[in-house]
Amino acid sequence: MTQMILTDLDGTLLNTAGEISSLNLKGINALKNAKIDFAIISGRSCEFLERLTNYYGVNCHLIGLNGAEIKLKNSEIVTMDIISQSTAKDIITFLEQKEVVFQTFTVDEELVITGDFVIDKVLSIAKQKFNNNRDILQSSLYLYLELFEGKKQLESIREYIITNTKEVLKLEIIDSSDCVRKEIINMLKKYNDINLTNISTNSLEINSEKVNKGAAVRYLLEKLNIDKNMVIGIGDGLNDIELFKNVGKSICVSNAPEFIQKSVDKVIGTNDSSEIGNLFLDIVKEKAR
C-alpha cells in the first residue's frame, strides 16, 4: 500500500502555464485526508517551493535544488552538501569570462549574473522555440522575469561569493548555443567533486557530487521511517532518474523524453492532462478499500 508520493514540479505537477491545476490540487488534498505523505522534489529552491505551496494552501515536504536542500513539513531547511568554494570559484570565473547567463544558489541567497549580453542570450533562447515576433517577445519577457525575480543581480558573482564567503549549493547555466554548452561540459569534466544533475535544451545544473534526488529521497524516507517499496516517484527529466531508482514504483508524464519513458514502470498523460490528480484520487480510493 502506498505510504508516500514524491513528484517533480516543472513539466510534471505544473502545467505549461506554470500552475497546479484544480484536479491536481484536489488529488493532493485527498492524499492529505487519507494520511498519505506527499513531497515535491525539484531543481528549484525550497524558498521558491514554499512560496508556491503556500499560495495553493499545500503543506508538504519539500526537496529543492535537486536534493541540495530538504525541508520536512513544518521544519527548517536542511542543507545536504555544497560545492567546494574553489570549484565554484573556478567554474564561475569561466562562465563570467565567456559571458554565459547563469544563476548561483547559495545557502541563503539566489544570485544572477547581469550585463548587456543577457538580453541577447534570452532573445536567442526564445528564437529557438518560436518563429513569430509576438511569441518571441512574450517568451523573452517570461524568461527574463524568471531569471531576475527575487534574485540579487550582480555583474560579478565571483567577487561577491569570495568577499562574502558564500556557500554554493547549485549553479544553473542558461544558454542556447550548442558550441558554448559543449565547451562548458568539457570544462566541467576536470572536476571530480561535482555532479551534472540536469541537462535540458537550454540549461545545465551543477551540484556537489554527493547531491542528487535519490540521495535526498533516501534521507527523507529514513527520517520518516518509510519503506521505499511503499513510495511512488513521478517525474519527467534526467534529474528524476535517481528519484526513480529509490522508490518502489516509478511514473513519468508522457511529455517526458523517450529515454525517460522507457526507464519507468508506468507512463501517464502529459502535465497538461491533470492525470496526476486522477492518479492521486485512485490511490486514495485503493487505500479506502
JOWO-V886160 format. One record per backbone hydrogen bond with DSSP energy under -0.5 kcal/mol. CO is the residue of the C=O (numbers start at 0). NH is the residue of the N-H. If there is no record, write none. Layout:
CO & NH
CO & NH
This chain:
2 & 36
3 & 231
4 & 38
5 & 233
6 & 40
7 & 12
8 & 11
8 & 12
8 & 13
14 & 17
18 & 14
18 & 20
20 & 24
21 & 25
22 & 26
23 & 27
24 & 28
25 & 29
26 & 30
27 & 31
28 & 32
29 & 33
30 & 35
31 & 34
34 & 36
36 & 4
37 & 60
38 & 6
39 & 62
41 & 65
43 & 64
44 & 48
45 & 49
46 & 50
47 & 51
48 & 52
49 & 53
50 & 54
51 & 55
52 & 56
52 & 57
53 & 56
57 & 59
60 & 39
61 & 70
62 & 41
63 & 66
63 & 67
63 & 68
64 & 67
67 & 79
67 & 80
68 & 63
69 & 77
70 & 61
71 & 74
75 & 71
77 & 69
82 & 167
83 & 87
84 & 88
85 & 89
86 & 90
87 & 91
88 & 92
89 & 93
90 & 94
91 & 95
92 & 96
93 & 97
94 & 99
95 & 98
100 & 173
101 & 112
102 & 171
103 & 105
103 & 110
104 & 168
104 & 169
108 & 105
109 & 151
110 & 103
111 & 153
114 & 117
114 & 118
115 & 118
115 & 119
116 & 120
117 & 121
118 & 122
119 & 123
120 & 124
121 & 125
122 & 126
123 & 127
124 & 128
125 & 128
125 & 129
131 & 135
132 & 136
133 & 137
134 & 138
135 & 139
136 & 140
137 & 141
138 & 142
139 & 143
140 & 144
141 & 145
142 & 146
143 & 147
144 & 148
147 & 150
151 & 111
151 & 153
153 & 113
155 & 159
156 & 160
157 & 161
158 & 162
159 & 163
160 & 165
161 & 164
165 & 167
166 & 106
167 & 82
168 & 207
169 & 104
170 & 205
171 & 102
172 & 174
172 & 203
173 & 100
175 & 177
176 & 180
177 & 181
178 & 182
179 & 183
180 & 184
181 & 185
182 & 186
183 & 187
184 & 188
186 & 189
187 & 190
189 & 191
192 & 208
194 & 196
194 & 206
197 & 204
201 & 174
202 & 199
203 & 172
204 & 196
204 & 197
205 & 170
206 & 194
207 & 210
211 & 215
212 & 216
213 & 217
214 & 218
215 & 219
216 & 220
217 & 221
218 & 222
219 & 223
220 & 224
220 & 225
226 & 229
227 & 230
227 & 247
229 & 2
229 & 3
230 & 247
230 & 248
231 & 5
232 & 250
233 & 7
234 & 252
235 & 256
236 & 239
237 & 240
239 & 243
240 & 244
241 & 245
242 & 245
243 & 246
248 & 232
249 & 264
249 & 265
250 & 234
251 & 267
252 & 255
256 & 259
256 & 260
257 & 261
259 & 262
260 & 263
265 & 251
267 & 253
268 & 253
269 & 272
269 & 274
273 & 276
273 & 277
274 & 278
275 & 279
276 & 280
277 & 281
278 & 282
279 & 283
280 & 284
281 & 285
282 & 286
283 & 287
284 & 288
285 & 288
